Amino acid sequence: MDRFNKLFFGSKEGKATTCEIYAPVSGEIVSIEDVPDVVFSEKIVGDGVAIRPTDNRLVAPVDGVIGKIFETNHAFSMESKDGVELFVHFGIDTVELKGEGFTRIAQEGQEVKHGDTIIELDLAFLESKAKSVLTPVVISNMDEINTMDKKSGTVVAGESVVLVLNK
């Protein structure tokens, strides 16, 4: 109903919200345009950043509910409490590993806090097998986002903010 009202009646004055997206994995922020996959680099699935991981776990980047965890455990989607829909995808072509190197910790539909572990990784294995371990963090409902501030530098999973959104 909110989308319907927003579409036909516009957003309510003064209802802008700011949402911080935390790093889902420790590492170094990389521009989304540098991801070696056009689906991400051309922002087909949304805009955001990528992270070159240095850690063995993917965590929830926001407080919210897990939507889908791919059967191969290489990616998950979730929705924040303020309605931001996001997608975290470990590596490029990692679906071809058929789940090897990934251990699911959380479940679909589970309510989580930012920093809660979603998937554990065997990073050394994945670095040796994946086309790339760059991990895109993208906002999939960009049509509802007014501004996006992308951070840079080294980040710590669940502690460092990588994106600040105004909705």
C-alpha positions as semicolon CSV with decimal commas, in nm:
position;residue;x (nm);y (nm);z (nm)
1;M;0,000;0,000;0,000
2;D;0,288;0,239;0,072
3;R;0,416;0,212;-0,286
4;F;0,062;0,274;-0,416
5;N;0,020;0,583;-0,198
6;K;0,365;0,713;-0,286
7;L;0,302;0,660;-0,655
8;F;-0,035;0,835;-0,662
9;F;-0,008;1,087;-0,380
10;G;0,368;1,153;-0,360
11;S;0,581;1,100;-0,054
12;K;0,478;1,266;0,271
13;E;0,662;1,589;0,351
14;G;0,932;1,551;0,611
15;K;0,927;1,171;0,590
16;A;1,281;1,138;0,450
17;T;1,483;0,872;0,630
18;T;1,856;0,808;0,639
19;C;1,976;0,450;0,630
20;E;2,331;0,333;0,695
21;I;2,450;0,017;0,522
22;Y;2,735;-0,158;0,705
23;A;3,006;-0,371;0,547
24;P;2,886;-0,731;0,503
25;V;3,249;-0,848;0,492
26;S;3,580;-0,704;0,612
27;G;3,812;-0,578;0,340
28;E;3,874;-0,289;0,104
29;I;3,596;-0,096;-0,075
30;V;3,618;-0,107;-0,455
31;S;3,407;0,086;-0,705
32;I;3,105;-0,113;-0,830
33;E;3,215;-0,018;-1,184
34;D;3,535;-0,223;-1,131
35;V;3,351;-0,553;-1,073
36;P;3,433;-0,791;-1,363
37;D;3,067;-0,867;-1,438
38;V;2,841;-0,632;-1,637
39;V;2,540;-0,719;-1,422
40;F;2,712;-0,530;-1,138
41;S;2,947;-0,288;-1,317
42;E;2,663;-0,148;-1,530
43;K;2,431;-0,141;-1,224
44;I;2,172;-0,368;-1,386
45;V;2,067;-0,511;-1,046
46;G;2,125;-0,187;-0,855
47;D;2,389;0,058;-0,739
48;G;2,631;0,028;-0,450
49;V;2,991;-0,071;-0,382
50;A;3,203;-0,385;-0,388
51;I;3,444;-0,511;-0,123
52;R;3,766;-0,709;-0,172
53;P;3,724;-0,947;0,127
54;T;3,983;-1,031;0,391
55;D;3,751;-1,221;0,625
56;N;3,573;-1,557;0,644
57;R;3,215;-1,443;0,700
58;L;2,932;-1,248;0,540
59;V;2,721;-1,057;0,790
60;A;2,393;-0,867;0,776
61;P;2,464;-0,512;0,652
62;V;2,145;-0,375;0,816
63;D;1,885;-0,460;1,079
64;G;1,607;-0,634;0,891
65;V;1,478;-0,958;0,746
66;I;1,663;-1,199;0,520
67;G;1,474;-1,249;0,196
68;K;1,645;-1,509;-0,022
69;I;1,964;-1,703;0,039
70;F;2,073;-1,864;-0,286
71;E;2,079;-2,244;-0,280
72;T;2,456;-2,234;-0,338
73;N;2,496;-1,993;-0,040
74;H;2,703;-1,742;-0,239
75;A;2,451;-1,456;-0,219
76;F;2,158;-1,326;-0,019
77;S;1,898;-1,051;-0,028
78;M;1,738;-0,871;0,262
79;E;1,515;-0,578;0,347
80;S;1,599;-0,322;0,613
81;K;1,349;-0,202;0,870
82;D;1,318;0,122;0,665
83;G;1,235;-0,067;0,344
84;V;1,575;-0,064;0,173
85;E;1,613;-0,377;-0,040
86;L;1,968;-0,495;-0,079
87;F;2,165;-0,777;-0,232
88;V;2,505;-0,914;-0,127
89;H;2,681;-1,138;-0,380
90;F;3,012;-1,303;-0,286
91;G;3,247;-1,311;-0,583
92;I;3,188;-1,349;-0,954
93;D;3,071;-1,678;-1,112
94;T;3,077;-1,834;-0,762
95;V;2,742;-2,001;-0,836
96;E;2,948;-2,247;-1,043
97;L;3,112;-2,376;-0,721
98;K;2,772;-2,530;-0,629
99;G;2,799;-2,420;-0,265
100;E;3,155;-2,538;-0,207
101;G;3,337;-2,295;0,021
102;F;3,016;-2,156;0,174
103;T;2,833;-2,253;0,495
104;R;2,487;-2,109;0,561
105;I;2,439;-1,987;0,919
106;A;2,116;-1,783;0,897
107;Q;1,783;-1,879;0,739
108;E;1,545;-1,713;0,493
109;G;1,282;-1,507;0,672
110;Q;1,503;-1,466;0,980
111;E;1,512;-1,128;1,151
112;V;1,872;-1,013;1,197
113;K;2,074;-0,722;1,335
114;H;2,361;-0,570;1,136
115;G;2,673;-0,772;1,210
116;D;2,491;-1,106;1,255
117;T;2,667;-1,380;1,055
118;I;2,467;-1,497;0,752
119;I;2,722;-1,714;0,567
120;E;3,067;-1,844;0,662
121;L;3,332;-1,857;0,388
122;D;3,644;-2,058;0,316
123;L;3,820;-1,751;0,175
124;A;4,145;-1,928;0,077
125;F;3,949;-2,192;-0,118
126;L;3,729;-1,929;-0,283
127;E;4,026;-1,713;-0,381
128;S;4,178;-2,017;-0,555
129;K;3,858;-2,119;-0,737
130;A;3,647;-1,808;-0,809
131;K;3,686;-1,580;-1,113
132;S;3,689;-1,292;-0,860
133;V;3,617;-1,261;-0,488
134;L;3,499;-0,899;-0,518
135;T;3,173;-0,886;-0,325
136;P;2,908;-0,644;-0,458
137;V;2,669;-0,483;-0,209
138;V;2,387;-0,331;-0,410
139;I;2,060;-0,153;-0,340
140;S;1,795;-0,315;-0,558
141;N;1,515;-0,061;-0,502
142;M;1,710;0,244;-0,622
143;D;1,386;0,402;-0,745
144;E;1,305;0,472;-0,378
145;I;1,647;0,620;-0,292
146;N;1,699;0,996;-0,321
147;T;2,073;1,010;-0,252
148;M;2,356;0,760;-0,198
149;D;2,689;0,842;-0,036
150;K;2,949;0,573;-0,115
151;K;3,234;0,535;0,134
152;S;3,589;0,421;0,055
153;G;3,884;0,260;0,230
154;T;3,926;-0,038;0,459
155;V;3,613;-0,168;0,633
156;V;3,527;-0,407;0,916
157;A;3,225;-0,639;0,878
158;G;2,925;-0,513;1,074
159;E;3,112;-0,208;1,206
160;S;3,207;0,018;0,913
161;V;2,946;0,208;0,712
162;V;2,986;0,157;0,335
163;L;2,675;0,342;0,210
164;V;2,457;0,619;0,350
165;L;2,116;0,641;0,182
166;N;1,846;0,905;0,200
167;K;1,507;0,767;0,120
